Amino acid sequence: MKTAGKQSLLSQILKFAVVGGLSFLIDFAIYTIILLIFKGRVAPEHEKTLALVAAFFGFTISLIFNYISSMRFVFRHDENMDRRKEFTIFAVLSVIGLALNEAIIFVVLAIYDHVPFLQSGFLWNVKEWVGKIIATGIVMVYNFITRKIFIEKKD
């Protein structure tokens, strides 16, 4: 890869990280607010469901912000692609990312249920956030790669 191409890709990755970071803050804030409002009001056996519902709403709202910001600051529009088609592809890729996000959170919470030293104290109290952070890191890599392949204008 040429030096200019490497710099351009690095610049794009940095912009993606900023947009992704802001999207994460929106996602995580909504996730946390929902958990704080409802966690003490649901039965313990429904806490996993609450975490998944909170993740869904945080992810969905941040998706809209992320699409607008990504297409404005990170990726180049393909002028041959209709904006509705572009958003549909973006949304489908994001829904796959959401499924991955939810699955990772579910697995992390299941691990917490089966590993005795994680079942008390601070580690137990932050289990939903640990799952969310791990899921976010993995889904971020997935998002960049798939958007680069399927959304961005090809030269």
N, C-alpha and C positions, 0 to 999 in steps of 0.2 A: 504494500500500500504506500502511496506517495505521502510525503511529509504533510502537505496541505490537506490530504484526505484524512490523515491521522488526527490532525489538529481540528478539522471539521467534525469528525466523529467524537473526539474528546469534548469539544464544545457542546455538541448535541447531547452527549451523555450527562454533562454537567447541568444543562438546561432541564433535561428530563429529571435529574435528581432534585432540582429545585421545585419543579412542578409536582413531582411525585411526593416530595417532602411536604409541600403545602396541602396536597390531596390527602396525604396520610394524617396531617394534623386535623383536617376537617373530619375525615373518617374516624380517627381515634377519639376526637372530642364528642362526636355524636354517639359513638359506641359507649364511651364512658358515661355520658349523661344518661343514656337509657339504662345502663347498669346501675348507676347511682339512684335513679328514680325508682326502679322496679325490683332490684335484687332482694331487698328485705321483705318485699311484698309477695314473692312467689315461693312456693314450697321448694325445699332443697332438691327434690327430684326433677324440678323444672328449670333449674339454674342453667343447665347446658342449653336447653331450648332458648332461654332468655339471651344467652351469649350469642347464639346463632342468629336470632332475630335482630339483636343490636348490631351485629356484624353486617347483616343484610342492609339495614337502613343506613349505616355509616358508609358502606361501600357504594350504595346506589347514589346517595347525594354527592359523594366525592367524585363519582364517575362523571357526572355532568360538568363539574368544575374542571376535572382532568381533561375531558374531551375538548372543551373550549380553550383551555390553556395550552394543551399539547399541540393542537392544530394551529394555534396562533404563534407559539414561541419555540416549539421543538421540532415538529415534523413539517415537511413541505407538502402542501396539498397537491394532489394529482389533478390537474385541470381537466383531464379526461374522465374523471370519476365524479358522478353526481354526489352532492353533499349528503343526501339521504342514504345513498348506498355507503358512503364513507362512514357516516355515523352508525349505520346498521352493522357494518363490519367491526367498527370500534366497539360497539355494544356487545356483539356476539363474542368477540375476543375477551371483553371484560366480564361477561357472564361466565365464560369458562374460567377466568381468573377468580371470579366470585366463588364458583364451585370449588376450586382449588383452595381458596382462602378458608371457606367453611370446613372443608375436609381436614385441613391442617389444624384448625382450631379444635375440631372434634377429636382428632387423634391426640393432640396435646392434652386435652381435658381427660381423655381416656387413660393416657399414661399416668396423669396425676392420680386417677382413681386406683391404679394398680401398683404404684410405687410407694411403699409405706413412708419413707422419709420425706416425701413431698406433701403428706397429708396433714400437716399441722404448721402452725406459725406463719411466718411471713411468706414462705413459698406457696402455701395453700391460699393465702389471701390475695395473691397476685396472679393466680393461675390463668384467669381469662386474659390478662394483659400479656403474659408470657406467650400464650397461644397466638394472640393478635400480632405481636411483634415478629415472631418467627414466620407466621403466614405472610405478613407484609413484605418481609425481605425476599422470600421465595417468589411471591407473585410479582414483585417489582421487576425482577430479572425476566420472568415470563412476559410481562407487559412490554418491556422495551424490545425484546427480540421479536415478538409477534407483530407489534405495531410497525417496526422497521421493515419487516417482511411484507405485511399485507396492506398497510395504509400509506406509507410514504411514497412519494413520487419516485419512480425509478428513472435514473439517467441513462 
